[in-house]
Amino acid sequence: MYRKQQQLLMAWGKQFPVTPWEQERNKRITAIMGHPNPFVTQERSWTQGYKTMGDGVAIGLTAKSAQSQKPTSVFRSISVGSIIGNGKSHVYHLPDGCPSYDKVSSKNQVTFDSESAAKSAGYRKAGNCK
């Protein structure tokens, strides 16, 4: 992300704070997805100079979240045995039996705990998986 894009998001966050409706919407989405939007819950906020990780974007944390940061399925590291989905193609790969498991670009990786979670998110199994 370019510096100007970061500055735009930081200014937007200050000018338009989270509304009660956005908080309610986040609660409803959390009930379905299993994790909240950390920007709506204010566990994370836009700061200058983030670093990318293989499982998403690491953005400067607020003091509140630095103490209580809990990994979620979106912002956690890929663990051995995780199912990796490709966010661009919506295809998932299993750790065993899928030759392309470790070939998914880090910027497109989405992890799942189970095949059913991947399928319910709209992903399909890679054709070359056994």
DSSP file (Angstrom, degrees, kcal/mol; ACC not computed):
  #  RESIDUE AA STRUCTURE BP1 BP2  ACC     N-H-->O    O-->H-N    N-H-->O    O-->H-N    TCO  KAPPA ALPHA  PHI   PSI    X-CA   Y-CA   Z-CA
    1    1 A M              0   0    0      0, 0.0    49,-0.1     0, 0.0     2,-0.1   0.000 360.0 360.0 360.0 135.3    0.0    0.0    0.0
    2    2 A Y     >  -     0   0    0      1,-0.1     4,-2.1     4,-0.0     3,-0.3  -0.341 360.0-113.4 -74.5 157.5    1.3    3.4   -0.9
    3    3 A R  H  > S+     0   0    0      1,-0.2     4,-2.6     2,-0.2     5,-0.2   0.874 117.1  53.8 -58.4 -40.3    2.0    6.1    1.7
    4    4 A K  H  > S+     0   0    0      1,-0.2     4,-2.2     2,-0.2    -1,-0.2   0.865 107.0  51.6 -65.5 -34.9   -0.8    8.3    0.3
    5    5 A Q  H  > S+     0   0    0     -3,-0.3     4,-2.3     2,-0.2    -1,-0.2   0.918 110.2  49.0 -66.1 -42.6   -3.3    5.4    0.6
    6    6 A Q  H  X S+     0   0    0     -4,-2.1     4,-2.4     1,-0.2    -2,-0.2   0.926 111.1  50.0 -60.7 -45.0   -2.3    4.9    4.2
    7    7 A Q  H  X S+     0   0    0     -4,-2.6     4,-2.5     1,-0.2    -1,-0.2   0.885 108.9  52.6 -62.2 -38.9   -2.7    8.6    4.9
    8    8 A L  H  X S+     0   0    0     -4,-2.2     4,-2.6     2,-0.2    -1,-0.2   0.929 110.7  46.5 -62.0 -45.9   -6.1    8.6    3.3
    9    9 A L  H  X S+     0   0    0     -4,-2.3     4,-2.3     2,-0.2    -2,-0.2   0.871 112.1  50.7 -66.8 -36.2   -7.3    5.7    5.5
   10   10 A M  H  X S+     0   0    0     -4,-2.4     4,-1.5     2,-0.2    -2,-0.2   0.923 113.0  45.6 -65.8 -43.9   -5.9    7.3    8.7
   11   11 A A  H  X S+     0   0    0     -4,-2.5     4,-2.7     1,-0.2     5,-0.2   0.901 112.5  51.5 -65.1 -40.9   -7.7   10.6    7.8
   12   12 A W  H  X S+     0   0    0     -4,-2.6     4,-2.7     1,-0.2    -2,-0.2   0.912 107.1  53.4 -62.0 -43.3  -10.9    8.7    7.0
   13   13 A G  H  < S+     0   0    0     -4,-2.3    -1,-0.2     1,-0.2    -2,-0.2   0.847 113.8  42.5 -61.3 -34.9  -10.7    6.9   10.4
   14   14 A K  H  < S+     0   0    0     -4,-1.5    -2,-0.2     1,-0.1    -1,-0.2   0.884 117.7  44.9 -77.5 -40.0  -10.4   10.2   12.3
   15   15 A Q  H  < S+     0   0    0     -4,-2.7    -2,-0.2     1,-0.3    -3,-0.2   0.834 122.0  35.7 -75.2 -32.6  -13.1   12.0   10.2
   16   16 A F  S  < S-     0   0    0     -4,-2.7    -1,-0.3    -5,-0.2     3,-0.1  -0.743  79.0-167.2-125.4  83.1  -15.6    9.2   10.2
   17   17 A P        -     0   0    0      0, 0.0     2,-0.1     0, 0.0    -3,-0.1  -0.204  42.4 -76.0 -65.6 162.7  -15.6    7.3   13.5
   18   18 A V        -     0   0    0     21,-0.1    22,-0.0    -5,-0.1    -5,-0.0  -0.372  52.1-142.1 -62.4 130.4  -17.4    3.9   13.8
   19   19 A T     >  -     0   0    0     -3,-0.1     4,-1.9    -2,-0.1     5,-0.2  -0.485  23.1-108.5 -90.8 163.2  -21.1    4.4   14.1
   20   20 A P  H  > S+     0   0    0      0, 0.0     4,-2.3     0, 0.0     5,-0.2   0.871 121.1  54.5 -58.1 -36.2  -23.5    2.4   16.3
   21   21 A W  H  > S+     0   0    0      1,-0.2     4,-2.9     2,-0.2     5,-0.2   0.914 106.3  50.6 -64.7 -41.4  -24.9    0.8   13.1
   22   22 A E  H  > S+     0   0    0      2,-0.2     4,-2.3     1,-0.2    -1,-0.2   0.870 109.9  51.2 -64.0 -35.8  -21.4   -0.3   12.0
   23   23 A Q  H  X S+     0   0    0     -4,-1.9     4,-1.9     2,-0.2    -2,-0.2   0.916 112.0  46.4 -65.7 -43.0  -20.9   -1.8   15.5
   24   24 A E  H  X S+     0   0    0     -4,-2.3     4,-2.1     2,-0.2    -2,-0.2   0.916 112.3  50.2 -64.9 -43.2  -24.2   -3.7   15.2
   25   25 A R  H  X S+     0   0    0     -4,-2.9     4,-2.5     1,-0.2     5,-0.2   0.904 108.9  52.6 -61.0 -41.8  -23.4   -4.9   11.7
   26   26 A N  H  X S+     0   0    0     -4,-2.3     4,-2.6     1,-0.2    -1,-0.2   0.887 107.2  52.3 -61.9 -39.4  -20.0   -6.1   12.9
   27   27 A K  H  X S+     0   0    0     -4,-1.9     4,-1.8     2,-0.2    -1,-0.2   0.912 111.0  47.4 -62.4 -42.3  -21.7   -8.1   15.7
   28   28 A R  H  X S+     0   0    0     -4,-2.1     4,-0.9     2,-0.2    -2,-0.2   0.912 114.1  45.8 -66.4 -42.7  -23.9   -9.8   13.1
   29   29 A I  H >X S+     0   0    0     -4,-2.5     4,-3.4     1,-0.2     3,-0.5   0.890 109.4  56.1 -67.5 -38.9  -21.0  -10.5   10.7
   30   30 A T  H 3X S+     0   0    0     -4,-2.6     4,-2.6     1,-0.2    -1,-0.2   0.884 101.7  57.4 -59.3 -39.5  -19.0  -11.8   13.7
   31   31 A A  H 3< S+     0   0    0     -4,-1.8    -1,-0.2     1,-0.2    -2,-0.2   0.826 116.9  34.6 -61.0 -31.6  -21.7  -14.3   14.5
   32   32 A I  H << S+     0   0    0     -4,-0.9    -2,-0.2    -3,-0.5    -1,-0.2   0.896 125.9  37.1 -88.4 -47.1  -21.4  -15.7   11.0
   33   33 A M  H  < S-     0   0    0     -4,-3.4    -3,-0.2     2,-0.2    -2,-0.2   0.763  97.7-128.7 -82.0 -27.1  -17.7  -15.4   10.3
   34   34 A G  S  < S+     0   0    0     -4,-2.6    -4,-0.1    -5,-0.4    39,-0.1   0.456  80.9  66.6  92.1   0.3  -16.5  -16.2   13.8
   35   35 A H  S    S-     0   0    0     -6,-0.2    -2,-0.2    -5,-0.1    -1,-0.1  -0.989  74.9-124.7-151.7 145.6  -14.2  -13.2   14.1
   36   36 A P        -     0   0    0      0, 0.0    -9,-0.1     0, 0.0   -10,-0.0  -0.348  33.3 -99.3 -84.4 168.6  -14.8   -9.4   14.3
   37   37 A N    >>  -     0   0    0      1,-0.1     4,-2.1    -2,-0.1     3,-0.9  -0.812  31.4-150.3 -82.8 113.2  -13.4   -6.7   12.1
   38   38 A P  T 34>S+     0   0    0      0, 0.0     6,-2.3     0, 0.0     5,-1.5   0.693  93.6  57.3 -65.1 -16.9  -10.5   -5.4   14.3
   39   39 A F  T 345S+     0   0    0      3,-0.2   -21,-0.1     4,-0.2     7,-0.1   0.818 108.2  45.8 -80.5 -31.1  -10.9   -1.9   12.8
   40   40 A V  T <45S+     0   0    0     -3,-0.9    -1,-0.1     1,-0.2   -22,-0.1   0.883 115.1  46.2 -75.6 -39.3  -14.5   -1.6   13.9
   41   41 A T  T  <5S-     0   0    0     -4,-2.1    -1,-0.2   -15,-0.0    -2,-0.2   0.534 110.9-125.5 -79.1  -4.8  -13.8   -3.0   17.4
   42   42 A Q  T   5S+     0   0    0     -4,-0.2    23,-0.2    -5,-0.2    -3,-0.2   0.709  75.7 126.0  65.1  24.7  -10.8   -0.6   17.5
   43   43 A E  S   <S+     0   0    0     -5,-1.5    19,-0.8    -6,-0.2     2,-0.3   0.764  81.2  28.0 -74.4 -26.8   -8.4   -3.4   18.4
   44   44 A R  B    S-A   61   0A   0     -6,-2.3     2,-0.3    17,-0.2    -2,-0.2  -0.941  71.4-173.9-129.7 153.7   -6.4   -2.1   15.4
   45   45 A S        -     0   0    0     15,-1.2     2,-0.3    -2,-0.3   -35,-0.1  -0.980  36.3 -92.7-143.6 156.8   -6.1    1.3   13.8
   46   46 A W        +     0   0    0     -2,-0.3     2,-0.3   -37,-0.2    15,-0.0  -0.538  50.2 168.2 -72.0 128.2   -4.5    2.6   10.7
   47   47 A T        -     0   0    0     -2,-0.3    13,-0.3     0, 0.0     2,-0.2  -0.938  41.7 -88.6-134.8 159.8   -1.0    3.9   11.3
   48   48 A Q  S    S+     0   0    0     -2,-0.3   -45,-0.0     1,-0.2    12,-0.0  -0.474 100.1  23.8 -68.5 133.7    1.9    4.9    9.1
   49   49 A G        -     0   0    0     -2,-0.2     2,-0.2     1,-0.1    -1,-0.2   0.994  68.3-178.5  82.1  72.7    4.2    2.1    8.0
   50   50 A Y        -     0   0    0    -49,-0.1     2,-0.4    -3,-0.1     9,-0.2  -0.557  18.3-136.6 -93.5 165.4    2.7   -1.4    8.2
   51   51 A K  E     -B   58   0B   0      7,-1.8     7,-1.8    -2,-0.2     2,-0.2  -0.984  17.1-126.7-123.1 135.3    4.5   -4.6    7.4
   52   52 A T  E     -B   57   0B   0     -2,-0.4     2,-0.3     5,-0.2     5,-0.2  -0.504  24.0-167.7 -80.1 149.7    2.9   -7.4    5.3
   53   53 A M  E >   -B   56   0B   0      3,-2.2     3,-1.1    -2,-0.2    24,-0.0  -0.809  37.2-102.8-127.0 169.2    2.8  -10.9    6.6
   54   54 A G  T 3  S+     0   0    0     -2,-0.3    55,-0.3     1,-0.2     3,-0.1   0.691 118.9  44.2 -66.7 -18.9    2.0  -14.2    4.9
   55   55 A D  T 3  S-     0   0    0      1,-0.1     2,-0.3    53,-0.1    -1,-0.2   0.262 127.1 -55.7-113.3  11.4   -1.5  -14.3    6.4
   56   56 A G  E <  S-B   53   0B   0     -3,-1.1    -3,-2.2    50,-0.1     2,-0.5  -0.996  80.1 -36.7 151.1-153.3   -2.6  -10.8    5.9
   57   57 A V  E     -B   52   0B   0     -2,-0.3     2,-0.7    -5,-0.2    -5,-0.2  -0.924  39.7-150.2-112.0 129.4   -1.6   -7.3    6.8
   58   58 A A  E     -B   51   0B   0     -7,-1.8    -7,-1.8    -2,-0.5     2,-0.3  -0.879  25.6-178.3 -95.9 113.6    0.1   -6.4   10.1
   59   59 A I        -     0   0    0     -2,-0.7    -9,-0.1    -9,-0.2   -13,-0.1  -0.837  40.1 -79.0-114.6 149.7   -0.9   -2.8   10.8
   60   60 A G        -     0   0    0     -2,-0.3   -15,-1.2   -13,-0.3     2,-0.2  -0.175  52.6-136.7 -47.9 130.7    0.2   -0.7   13.8
   61   61 A L  B     -A   44   0A   0    -17,-0.2   -17,-0.2     1,-0.1     2,-0.1  -0.608  10.3-116.8 -93.2 151.4   -1.8   -1.7   16.8
   62   62 A T     >  -     0   0    0    -19,-0.8     4,-2.0    -2,-0.2     3,-0.1  -0.407  34.4-106.3 -75.0 163.4   -3.3    0.6   19.4
   63   63 A A  H  > S+     0   0    0      1,-0.2     4,-1.0     2,-0.2    -1,-0.1   0.875 120.4  57.7 -59.5 -37.4   -2.0    0.3   22.9
   64   64 A K  H  > S+     0   0    0      1,-0.2     4,-1.1     2,-0.2     3,-0.4   0.922 111.1  40.1 -59.2 -46.3   -5.2   -1.5   23.9
   65   65 A S  H  > S+     0   0    0    -22,-0.2     4,-1.0   -23,-0.2    -1,-0.2   0.767 102.3  68.8 -79.7 -24.6   -4.8   -4.3   21.4
   66   66 A A  H  < S+     0   0    0     -4,-2.0    -1,-0.2     1,-0.2    -2,-0.2   0.833 107.3  41.1 -62.0 -29.9   -1.0   -4.7   21.9
   67   67 A Q  H  < S+     0   0    0     -4,-1.0    -1,-0.2    -3,-0.4    -2,-0.2   0.812 128.2  28.5 -85.0 -32.3   -1.8   -6.0   25.4
   68   68 A S  H  < S+     0   0    0     -4,-1.1     2,-0.3   -25,-0.1    -2,-0.2   0.081  77.2 148.6-120.2  24.7   -4.8   -8.2   24.5
   69   69 A Q     <  -     0   0    0     -4,-1.0    -4,-0.0    -3,-0.1    -3,-0.0  -0.454  22.6-174.0 -66.0 121.4   -4.2   -9.1   20.8
   70   70 A K        -     0   0    0     -2,-0.3     5,-0.1     6,-0.0     2,-0.1  -0.965  26.5-115.9-115.4 132.7   -5.7  -12.6   20.2
   71   71 A P        -     0   0    0      0, 0.0     2,-0.2     0, 0.0     5,-0.2  -0.386  32.0-167.9 -66.4 143.6   -5.1  -14.2   16.8
   72   72 A T        -     0   0    0     -2,-0.1     4,-0.4   -37,-0.0   -37,-0.1  -0.727  42.0 -91.7-120.0 175.7   -8.2  -14.8   14.7
   73   73 A S  S    S+     0   0    0     -2,-0.2    38,-0.5     1,-0.2     3,-0.2   0.737 127.1  43.2 -63.2 -19.8   -8.6  -17.0   11.6
   74   74 A V  S    S+     0   0    0      1,-0.1    -1,-0.2    36,-0.1    37,-0.1   0.864 120.3  36.5 -90.8 -39.9   -7.8  -13.9    9.5
   75   75 A F  S    S+     0   0    0     -5,-0.1     2,-0.3   -19,-0.1    -2,-0.2  -0.040  94.9 102.5-107.0  31.0   -4.9  -12.4   11.4
   76   76 A R  S    S-     0   0    0     -4,-0.4     2,-0.1   -21,-0.2    35,-0.1  -0.722  74.4-100.1-111.0 163.9   -3.1  -15.5   12.6
   77   77 A S        -     0   0    0     -2,-0.3     2,-0.5     1,-0.1    -1,-0.1  -0.444  44.7 -99.2 -75.7 154.1    0.1  -17.2   11.4
   78   78 A I        -     0   0    0     -2,-0.1     2,-0.2     4,-0.0    -1,-0.1  -0.627  43.6-157.3 -74.8 123.9   -0.3  -20.3    9.2
   79   79 A S    >   -     0   0    0     -2,-0.5     3,-2.2     1,-0.1     2,-0.1  -0.663  30.9 -84.1-101.7 159.6    0.2  -23.3   11.4
   80   80 A V  T 3  S+     0   0    0      1,-0.3    -1,-0.1    -2,-0.2     3,-0.1  -0.385 117.9  24.6 -60.8 131.8    1.2  -26.8   10.3
   81   81 A G  T 3  S+     0   0    0      1,-0.3    -1,-0.3    -2,-0.1    15,-0.1   0.376  88.6 138.3  93.5  -4.6   -1.9  -28.6    9.1
   82   82 A S    <   -     0   0    0     -3,-2.2     2,-0.5    12,-0.1    -1,-0.3  -0.400  56.9-119.6 -71.4 150.8   -3.9  -25.6    8.2
   83   83 A I  E     -C  112   0C   0     29,-2.3    29,-2.5    11,-0.1     2,-0.5  -0.813  27.6-147.3 -89.3 128.8   -5.9  -25.5    5.1
   84   84 A I  E     -CD 111  93C   0      9,-1.9     9,-3.2    -2,-0.5     2,-0.3  -0.869  12.4-166.7-103.8 126.1   -4.7  -22.7    2.8
   85   85 A G  E     -CD 110  92C   0     25,-4.3    25,-2.2    -2,-0.5     2,-0.7  -0.799  21.3-128.6-105.6 152.2   -7.2  -21.0    0.5
   86   86 A N  E  >> -CD 109  91C   0      5,-2.7     4,-2.7    -2,-0.3     5,-0.7  -0.897  14.3-158.1-100.0 110.9   -6.4  -18.7   -2.4
   87   87 A G  T  45S+     0   0    0     21,-3.7    -1,-0.1    -2,-0.7    22,-0.1   0.710  90.0  50.7 -62.9 -21.0   -8.4  -15.5   -1.9
   88   88 A K  T  45S+     0   0    0     20,-0.2    -1,-0.2     1,-0.1    21,-0.0   0.907 123.6  24.9 -83.2 -44.9   -8.1  -14.7   -5.5
   89   89 A S  T  45S-     0   0    0      2,-0.2    -2,-0.2    19,-0.1    -1,-0.1   0.586  95.0-131.1 -96.9 -11.4   -9.3  -18.0   -7.0
   90   90 A H  T  <5 +     0   0    0     -4,-2.7    34,-2.0     1,-0.2     2,-0.4   0.871  62.5 134.2  58.2  40.5  -11.4  -19.2   -4.1
   91   91 A V  E   < -De  86 124C   0     -5,-0.7    -5,-2.7    32,-0.2     2,-0.3  -0.955  42.8-150.0-115.6 136.9   -9.6  -22.6   -4.3
   92   92 A Y  E     -De  85 125C   0     32,-2.8    34,-2.2    -2,-0.4     2,-0.4  -0.807   3.2-152.6-110.7 155.5   -8.3  -24.3   -1.1
   93   93 A H  E     -D   84   0C   0     -9,-3.2    -9,-1.9    -2,-0.3     4,-0.1  -0.964  10.6-135.5-126.7 138.3   -5.4  -26.7   -0.7
   94   94 A L        -     0   0    0     -2,-0.4     4,-0.5   -11,-0.2     7,-0.2  -0.623  19.8-125.1 -89.9 151.4   -4.8  -29.4    1.9
   95   95 A P  S    S+     0   0    0      0, 0.0     2,-0.5     0, 0.0    -1,-0.1   0.810  99.7  47.4 -66.5 -28.1   -1.5  -29.9    3.7
   96   96 A D  S    S+     0   0    0      1,-0.1    -2,-0.1   -15,-0.1    34,-0.0  -0.957 119.8  10.8-115.6 129.2   -1.3  -33.5    2.6
   97   97 A G  S    S+     0   0    0     -2,-0.5    33,-2.0     1,-0.1    -1,-0.1   0.457  96.1 104.5  91.4   0.7   -2.0  -34.6   -1.0
   98   98 A C    >   -     0   0    0     -4,-0.5     3,-1.7    31,-0.2     4,-0.2  -0.927  50.6-164.9-118.0 108.4   -2.0  -31.2   -2.6
   99   99 A P  T 3  S+     0   0    0      0, 0.0     3,-0.3     0, 0.0    -1,-0.1   0.739  89.9  53.3 -63.6 -21.8    1.1  -30.4   -4.6
  100  100 A S  T >  S+     0   0    0      1,-0.2     3,-1.6     2,-0.1     4,-0.5   0.298  74.6 109.8 -95.7  10.7    0.3  -26.7   -4.8
  101  101 A Y  G X  S+     0   0    0     -3,-1.7     3,-0.6     1,-0.3    -1,-0.2   0.895  86.6  34.6 -53.5 -46.9   -0.2  -26.3   -1.0
  102  102 A D  G 3  S+     0   0    0     -3,-0.3    -1,-0.3    -4,-0.2    -2,-0.1   0.277 105.1  74.3 -94.9  12.4    3.0  -24.2   -0.5
  103  103 A K  G <   +     0   0    0     -3,-1.6     2,-0.3     2,-0.1    -1,-0.2   0.451  62.8 113.9-103.3  -2.0    2.7  -22.4   -3.9
  104  104 A V  S <  S-     0   0    0     -3,-0.6     5,-0.1    -4,-0.5   -19,-0.0  -0.563  78.3-108.4 -72.1 127.8   -0.1  -20.0   -3.0
  105  105 A S    >>  -     0   0    0     -2,-0.3     3,-1.7     1,-0.1     4,-0.7  -0.278  21.4-126.4 -56.8 137.3    1.2  -16.5   -3.0
  106  106 A S  G >4 S+     0   0    0      1,-0.3     3,-0.6     2,-0.2    -1,-0.1   0.819 109.0  57.9 -58.8 -31.9    1.4  -15.1    0.6
  107  107 A K  G 34 S+     0   0    0      1,-0.2    -1,-0.3   -52,-0.1    -2,-0.1   0.718 111.2  42.5 -72.5 -17.8   -0.7  -12.1   -0.4
  108  108 A N  G <4 S+     0   0    0     -3,-1.7   -21,-3.7   -21,-0.1    -1,-0.2   0.462  87.1 121.7-103.3  -3.2   -3.5  -14.3   -1.5
  109  109 A Q  E <<  +C   86   0C   0     -4,-0.7     2,-0.4    -3,-0.6   -23,-0.2  -0.400  31.0 174.2 -72.4 133.3   -3.4  -16.8    1.4
  110  110 A V  E     -C   85   0C   0    -25,-2.2   -25,-4.3    -2,-0.2     2,-0.3  -0.997  20.4-144.6-130.9 131.4   -6.5  -17.4    3.6
  111  111 A T  E     -C   84   0C   0    -38,-0.5     2,-0.3    -2,-0.4   -27,-0.2  -0.738  13.8-171.1-104.2 149.9   -6.3  -20.1    6.2
  112  112 A F  E     -C   83   0C   0    -29,-2.5   -29,-2.3    -2,-0.3     3,-0.1  -0.957  24.8-141.9-133.0 151.5   -9.1  -22.4    7.4
  113  113 A D  S    S+     0   0    0     -2,-0.3     2,-0.3   -31,-0.2    -1,-0.1   0.687  85.9  10.4 -84.6 -20.5   -9.3  -24.9   10.3
  114  114 A S  S  > S-     0   0    0      1,-0.1     4,-1.7   -31,-0.1    -1,-0.1  -0.973  72.8-111.0-152.8 163.8  -11.3  -27.4    8.3
  115  115 A E  H  > S+     0   0    0     -2,-0.3     4,-2.9     1,-0.2     5,-0.2   0.886 117.5  56.9 -64.5 -37.7  -12.5  -28.3    4.8
  116  116 A S  H  > S+     0   0    0      1,-0.2     4,-2.5     2,-0.2    -1,-0.2   0.874 105.1  51.3 -64.0 -35.0  -16.1  -27.5    5.9
  117  117 A A  H  > S+     0   0    0      2,-0.2     4,-1.1     1,-0.2    -1,-0.2   0.906 111.3  47.9 -66.3 -40.2  -15.0  -24.0    7.0
  118  118 A A  H  <>S+     0   0    0     -4,-1.7     5,-2.4     2,-0.2     3,-0.3   0.925 113.6  47.1 -64.6 -44.6  -13.4  -23.5    3.6
  119  119 A K  H ><5S+     0   0    0     -4,-2.9     3,-1.8     1,-0.2    -2,-0.2   0.903 109.4  52.9 -64.9 -40.8  -16.5  -24.8    1.7
  120  120 A S  H 3<5S+     0   0    0     -4,-2.5    -1,-0.2     1,-0.3    -2,-0.2   0.752 104.6  57.4 -68.5 -21.2  -18.8  -22.6    3.8
  121  121 A A  T 3<5S-     0   0    0     -4,-1.1    -1,-0.3    -3,-0.3    -2,-0.2   0.420 127.6 -99.9 -86.1   1.8  -16.7  -19.6    2.9
  122  122 A G  T < 5S+     0   0    0     -3,-1.8     2,-0.2     1,-0.3    -3,-0.2   0.634  78.7 135.2  93.3  15.2  -17.3  -20.4   -0.8
  123  123 A Y      < -     0   0    0     -5,-2.4     2,-0.3    -6,-0.1    -1,-0.3  -0.649  39.6-150.5 -95.7 154.2  -14.0  -22.1   -1.6
  124  124 A R  E     -e   91   0C   0    -34,-2.0   -32,-2.8    -2,-0.2     2,-0.1  -0.885  28.3 -96.3-120.3 156.1  -13.7  -25.3   -3.6
  125  125 A K  E     -e   92   0C   0     -2,-0.3   -32,-0.2   -34,-0.2   -40,-0.0  -0.442  46.7-101.0 -71.7 141.1  -11.0  -28.0   -3.3
  126  126 A A    >   -     0   0    0    -34,-2.2     3,-1.5     1,-0.1    -1,-0.1  -0.324  25.7-127.7 -60.3 141.0   -8.1  -27.7   -5.8
  127  127 A G  T 3  S+     0   0    0      1,-0.3    -1,-0.1    -3,-0.1    -2,-0.1   0.733 105.8  56.4 -65.5 -24.1   -8.4  -30.1   -8.7
  128  128 A N  T 3  S+     0   0    0      2,-0.0     2,-0.3   -30,-0.0    -1,-0.3   0.337  81.6 109.4 -93.2   8.8   -4.9  -31.6   -8.1
  129  129 A C    <         0   0    0     -3,-1.5   -31,-0.2   -31,-0.2   -32,-0.1  -0.665 360.0 360.0 -83.4 138.4   -5.5  -32.6   -4.5
  130  130 A K              0   0    0    -33,-2.0    -1,-0.1    -2,-0.3   -32,-0.1   0.437 360.0 360.0 -85.1 360.0   -5.8  -36.3   -3.9
